[in-house]
Amino acid sequence: MDINNSVALVTGANRCLGRAFAQRLLERGAHKVYATARRPVTVDLPGVEVLPLDIADPASVRAAAEAARDVSLLINNAESVRGPTW
């Protein structure tokens, strides 16, 4: 996949691996990076477009999908607060 000029969305981009993915996408030439988190104020990465997203809430998922219609690359890094179901 060519990252250069892509439009990416990274779930759980407020810390650790998700934040690193978003930062690396910017460094590799992504045209736009949507960084999502349950609490958007926790995203502190310059250059990203922050979106609220709680993957356990269908209304939140729909709102993020509507706001980011131009996405060509998805990195689904988020986990549900409900935890594993196994």
Contact map, one row per residue, 1 for C-alpha under 8 A:
11100000000000000000000000000000000000000000000000000000000000000000000000000000000000
11111100000000000000000000000000000000000000000000000000000000000000000000000000000000
11111100000000000000000010011100000000000000000000000000000000000000000000000000000000
01111100000000000000000000011110000000000000000000000000000000000000000000000000000000
01111110000000000000000000001111000000000000000000000000000000000000000000000000000000
01111111000000000000000000001111000000000000000000000000000000000000001110000000000000
00001111100000000000000000000111110000000000000000000000000000000000011110000000000000
00000111110000000000000010000101110000000000000000000000000000000000001111100000000000
00000011111000000000000000000000111100000000000000000000000000000001001011100000000000
00000001111110000100110000000000111100000000000000000000000000000000000001111000000000
00000000111110000100000000000000001110000000000000001000000000000000000000111100000000
00000000011111100110000000000000001111000000000000000000000000000000000000011110000000
00000000011111111111110000000000001110000010000000000000000000000000000000001100000000
00000000000111110110000000000000001110010111000000000000000000000000000000000000000000
00000000000111111111000000000000000000000010000000000000000000000000000000000000000000
00000000000011111111000000000000000000000000000000000000000000000000000000000000000000
00000000000010111111100000000000000000000000000000000000000000000000000000001000000000
00000000011111111111110000000000000000000000000000000000000000000000000000001100000000
00000000000111111111111000000000001000000000100000000000000000000000000000000000000000
00000000000010111111111100000000000000000000000000000000000000000000000000000000000000
00000000010010001111111110000000000000000000000000000000000000000000000000100000000000
00000000010010000111111111000000101000000000000100000000000000000000000000000000000000
00000000000000000011111111100000000000000000100000000000000000000000000000000000000000
00000000000000000001111111110000000000000000000000000000000000000000000000000000000000
00100001000000000000111111111100100000000000000000000000000000000000000000000000000000
00000000000000000000011111111111100000000000001100000000000000000000000000000000000000
00000000000000000000001111111100000000000000000000000000000000000000000000000000000000
00110000000000000000000111111100000000000000000000000000000000000000000000000000000000
00111100000000000000000011111110000000000000000000000000000000000000000000000000000000
00111111000000000000000011111111100000000000000000000000000000000000000000000000000000
00011110000000000000000001001111100000000000000000000000000000000000000000000000000000
00001111000000000000000001000111110000000000000110000000000000000000000000000000000000
00000011110000000000010011000111111000000000001110000000000000000000000000000000000000
00000011110000000000000000000001111100000000000111100000000000000001000000000000000000
00000000111111000010010000000000111110000010000111100000000000000000000000000000000000
00000000111111000000000000000000011111010010000001111000000000000000000000000000000000
00000000001111000000000000000000001111110110000001111100000000000000000000000000000000
00000000000100000000000000000000000111110000000000011100000000000000000000000000000000
00000000000000000000000000000000000011111110000000011000000000000000000000000000000000
00000000000001000000000000000000000111111110000001111000000000000000000000000000000000
00000000000000000000000000000000000000111111000000000000000000000000000000000000000000
00000000000001000000000000000000000010111111000000000000000000000000000000000000000000
00000000000011100000000000000000001110111111100001000000000000000000000000000000000000
00000000000001000000000000000000000000001111110000000000000000000000000000000000000000
00000000000000000010001000000000000000000011111100000000000000000000000000000000000000
00000000000000000000000000000000000000000001111100000000000000000000000000000000000000
00000000000000000000000001000000100000000000111110000000000000000000000000000000000000
00000000000000000000010001000001111000000000111111000000000000000000000000000000000000
00000000000000000000000000000001111000000000001111100000000000000000000000000000000000
00000000000000000000000000000000011110010010000111110000000000000000000000000000000000
00000000000000000000000000000000011110010000000011111000000000010000000000000000000000
00000000000000000000000000000000000111110000000001111100000100010000000000000000000000
00000000001000000000000000000000000111110000000000111110000110010000000000000000000000
00000000000000000000000000000000000011000000000000011111100110000000000000000001000000
00000000000000000000000000000000000000000000000000001111110110000000000000000111000000
00000000000000000000000000000000000000000000000000000111110000000000000000000001110000
00000000000000000000000000000000000000000000000000000111111110000000000000000000000000
00000000000000000000000000000000000000000000000000000011111111000000000000000000000000
00000000000000000000000000000000000000000000000000000000111111100000000000000000000000
00000000000000000000000000000000000000000000000000011110111111110000000000000000000000
00000000000000000000000000000000000000000000000000001110111111111000000000000000000000
00000000000000000000000000000000000000000000000000000000011111111100000000000000000000
00000000000000000000000000000000000000000000000000000000001111111110000000000000000000
00000000000000000000000000000000000000000000000000111000000111111111000000000000000000
00000000000000000000000000000000000000000000000000000000000011111111100000000000000000
00000000000000000000000000000000000000000000000000000000000001111111100000000000000000
00000000000000000000000000000000000000000000000000000000000000111111100000000000000000
00000000100000000000000000000000010000000000000000000000000000011111111000000000000000
00000000000000000000000000000000000000000000000000000000000000001111111000000000000000
00000010000000000000000000000000000000000000000000000000000000000001111100000000000000
00000111100000000000000000000000000000000000000000000000000000000001111111000000000000
00000111000000000000000000000000000000000000000000000000000000000000011111000000000000
00000111100000000000000000000000000000000000000000000000000000000000001111100000000000
00000001110000000000000000000000000000000000000000000000000000000000001111110000000000
00000001111000000000100000000000000000000000000000000000000000000000000011111000000000
00000000011100000000000000000000000000000000000000000000000000000000000001111100000000
00000000011110001100000000000000000000000000000000000000000000000000000000111110000000
00000000001110000100000000000000000000000000000000000010000000000000000000011111000000
00000000000100000000000000000000000000000000000000000010000000000000000000001111101000
00000000000000000000000000000000000000000000000000000111000000000000000000000111111000
00000000000000000000000000000000000000000000000000000001000000000000000000000011111000
00000000000000000000000000000000000000000000000000000001000000000000000000000001111100
00000000000000000000000000000000000000000000000000000000000000000000000000000011111110
00000000000000000000000000000000000000000000000000000000000000000000000000000000011111
00000000000000000000000000000000000000000000000000000000000000000000000000000000001111
00000000000000000000000000000000000000000000000000000000000000000000000000000000000111
